[in-house]
């Protein structure tokens, strides 16, 4: 008798939350994207844990997506901000540079 894979029921399959990158619109698992969060005081922060309270938006690990989201104001729209604070913008560009350096090192 040939080996058959074990039968799985719908209750045994785990649901994987999906999120969309606000720059390139690619859909991926929630944990595969990086979350940005609007804090209570209207500032933007990178949320690597995904647990910070506040309105969230997701970006790919691609530095190009980060730059595109900043330049096209996708972050401002997704987080429902009036404008991106200059300090937040510099932090986001620095994070994009960090991602680029990390990718170059691999």
Short mmCIF file of the C-alpha atoms (twelve columns), coordinates in Angstrom:
data_MODEL
# 
_entry.id   MODEL 
# 
loop_
_atom_site.group_PDB 
_atom_site.id 
_atom_site.type_symbol 
_atom_site.label_atom_id 
_atom_site.label_alt_id 
_atom_site.label_comp_id 
_atom_site.label_asym_id 
_atom_site.label_seq_id 
_atom_site.Cartn_x 
_atom_site.Cartn_y 
_atom_site.Cartn_z 
_atom_site.pdbx_PDB_model_num 
ATOM 1   C CA . UNK A 1   0.000   0.000  0.000  1 
ATOM 2   C CA . UNK A 2   1.525   3.391  -0.974 1 
ATOM 3   C CA . UNK A 3   2.286   5.918  1.723  1 
ATOM 4   C CA . UNK A 4   -0.436  8.512  1.875  1 
ATOM 5   C CA . UNK A 5   -0.113  11.903 3.523  1 
ATOM 6   C CA . UNK A 6   -2.158  12.234 6.696  1 
ATOM 7   C CA . UNK A 7   -5.601  13.688 6.168  1 
ATOM 8   C CA . UNK A 8   -6.039  17.165 7.586  1 
ATOM 9   C CA . UNK A 9   -9.311  18.727 8.474  1 
ATOM 10  C CA . UNK A 10  -10.016 22.436 8.037  1 
ATOM 11  C CA . UNK A 11  -9.761  22.868 11.820 1 
ATOM 12  C CA . UNK A 12  -6.176  21.535 11.765 1 
ATOM 13  C CA . UNK A 13  -4.932  24.014 9.138  1 
ATOM 14  C CA . UNK A 14  -3.612  27.180 10.717 1 
ATOM 15  C CA . UNK A 15  -4.757  30.549 9.471  1 
ATOM 16  C CA . UNK A 16  -1.872  32.848 8.515  1 
ATOM 17  C CA . UNK A 17  -2.828  36.555 8.630  1 
ATOM 18  C CA . UNK A 18  -2.063  38.345 5.360  1 
ATOM 19  C CA . UNK A 19  -1.085  42.014 4.998  1 
ATOM 20  C CA . UNK A 20  -0.364  44.248 1.998  1 
ATOM 21  C CA . UNK A 21  2.710   46.438 1.493  1 
ATOM 22  C CA . UNK A 22  1.499   50.041 1.173  1 
ATOM 23  C CA . UNK A 23  4.150   50.797 -1.474 1 
ATOM 24  C CA . UNK A 24  4.193   47.868 -3.923 1 
ATOM 25  C CA . UNK A 25  0.808   46.356 -2.938 1 
ATOM 26  C CA . UNK A 26  2.344   42.868 -2.598 1 
ATOM 27  C CA . UNK A 27  0.504   40.574 -0.184 1 
ATOM 28  C CA . UNK A 28  2.490   38.456 2.262  1 
ATOM 29  C CA . UNK A 29  2.243   36.927 5.711  1 
ATOM 30  C CA . UNK A 30  1.894   39.499 8.482  1 
ATOM 31  C CA . UNK A 31  5.180   38.423 10.090 1 
ATOM 32  C CA . UNK A 32  7.066   38.747 6.765  1 
ATOM 33  C CA . UNK A 33  6.391   42.501 6.553  1 
ATOM 34  C CA . UNK A 34  7.562   45.377 8.755  1 
ATOM 35  C CA . UNK A 35  4.881   47.298 10.646 1 
ATOM 36  C CA . UNK A 36  4.808   51.062 11.009 1 
ATOM 37  C CA . UNK A 37  2.587   52.483 13.720 1 
ATOM 38  C CA . UNK A 38  1.072   55.903 14.384 1 
ATOM 39  C CA . UNK A 39  1.621   56.653 18.048 1 
ATOM 40  C CA . UNK A 40  -0.875  58.556 20.206 1 
ATOM 41  C CA . UNK A 41  1.020   61.827 19.816 1 
ATOM 42  C CA . UNK A 42  0.839   61.585 16.007 1 
ATOM 43  C CA . UNK A 43  4.396   60.389 15.480 1 
ATOM 44  C CA . UNK A 44  5.417   57.377 13.380 1 
ATOM 45  C CA . UNK A 45  7.546   54.504 14.672 1 
ATOM 46  C CA . UNK A 46  8.836   51.213 13.297 1 
ATOM 47  C CA . UNK A 47  7.197   48.361 15.205 1 
ATOM 48  C CA . UNK A 48  9.251   45.170 14.746 1 
ATOM 49  C CA . UNK A 49  7.177   43.247 17.312 1 
ATOM 50  C CA . UNK A 50  3.800   44.163 15.817 1 
ATOM 51  C CA . UNK A 51  2.390   44.773 19.299 1 
ATOM 52  C CA . UNK A 52  2.591   48.536 19.775 1 
ATOM 53  C CA . UNK A 53  -0.843  50.111 20.173 1 
ATOM 54  C CA . UNK A 54  -1.899  52.421 17.358 1 
ATOM 55  C CA . UNK A 55  -2.921  52.473 13.726 1 
ATOM 56  C CA . UNK A 56  -0.579  50.315 11.656 1 
ATOM 57  C CA . UNK A 57  0.632   49.972 8.081  1 
ATOM 58  C CA . UNK A 58  2.997   47.428 6.547  1 
ATOM 59  C CA . UNK A 59  6.019   47.662 4.243  1 
ATOM 60  C CA . UNK A 60  8.234   45.058 2.553  1 
ATOM 61  C CA . UNK A 61  11.871  44.572 3.467  1 
ATOM 62  C CA . UNK A 62  12.774  46.318 0.192  1 
ATOM 63  C CA . UNK A 63  14.490  49.718 0.629  1 
ATOM 64  C CA . UNK A 64  12.858  50.818 -2.643 1 
ATOM 65  C CA . UNK A 65  9.416   50.266 -1.115 1 
ATOM 66  C CA . UNK A 66  10.359  52.383 1.901  1 
ATOM 67  C CA . UNK A 67  11.580  55.275 -0.263 1 
ATOM 68  C CA . UNK A 68  8.541   55.022 -2.529 1 
ATOM 69  C CA . UNK A 69  6.144   55.038 0.440  1 
ATOM 70  C CA . UNK A 70  7.781   58.169 1.876  1 
ATOM 71  C CA . UNK A 71  7.964   60.048 -1.436 1 
ATOM 72  C CA . UNK A 72  4.416   59.199 -2.553 1 
ATOM 73  C CA . UNK A 73  2.988   59.944 0.908  1 
ATOM 74  C CA . UNK A 74  1.624   56.395 1.181  1 
ATOM 75  C CA . UNK A 75  2.601   56.332 4.860  1 
ATOM 76  C CA . UNK A 76  0.732   59.575 5.532  1 
ATOM 77  C CA . UNK A 77  -2.433  58.221 3.877  1 
ATOM 78  C CA . UNK A 78  -2.265  54.748 5.421  1 
ATOM 79  C CA . UNK A 79  -1.706  56.063 8.935  1 
ATOM 80  C CA . UNK A 80  -4.208  58.926 8.457  1 
ATOM 81  C CA . UNK A 81  -1.726  61.654 9.290  1 
ATOM 82  C CA . UNK A 82  -1.830  65.320 8.271  1 
ATOM 83  C CA . UNK A 83  1.878   65.272 7.420  1 
ATOM 84  C CA . UNK A 84  4.979   63.248 8.181  1 
ATOM 85  C CA . UNK A 85  7.114   64.898 10.880 1 
ATOM 86  C CA . UNK A 86  10.634  65.694 9.530  1 
ATOM 87  C CA . UNK A 87  12.266  63.668 12.333 1 
ATOM 88  C CA . UNK A 88  10.056  60.675 11.517 1 
ATOM 89  C CA . UNK A 89  10.929  60.997 7.834  1 
ATOM 90  C CA . UNK A 90  14.657  60.939 8.607  1 
ATOM 91  C CA . UNK A 91  14.182  57.883 10.863 1 
ATOM 92  C CA . UNK A 92  12.309  56.071 8.076  1 
ATOM 93  C CA . UNK A 93  14.995  56.926 5.499  1 
ATOM 94  C CA . UNK A 94  17.648  55.693 7.967  1 
ATOM 95  C CA . UNK A 95  15.746  52.423 8.410  1 
ATOM 96  C CA . UNK A 96  15.572  52.035 4.605  1 
ATOM 97  C CA . UNK A 97  19.342  52.562 4.468  1 
ATOM 98  C CA . UNK A 98  19.784  49.960 7.226  1 
ATOM 99  C CA . UNK A 99  17.746  47.475 5.174  1 
ATOM 100 C CA . UNK A 100 19.861  48.223 2.105  1 
ATOM 101 C CA . UNK A 101 23.098  47.712 4.063  1 
ATOM 102 C CA . UNK A 102 21.759  44.452 5.497  1 
ATOM 103 C CA . UNK A 103 20.826  43.178 2.039  1 
ATOM 104 C CA . UNK A 104 24.255  44.130 0.649  1 
ATOM 105 C CA . UNK A 105 26.014  42.252 3.461  1 
ATOM 106 C CA . UNK A 106 24.173  39.005 2.697  1 
# 
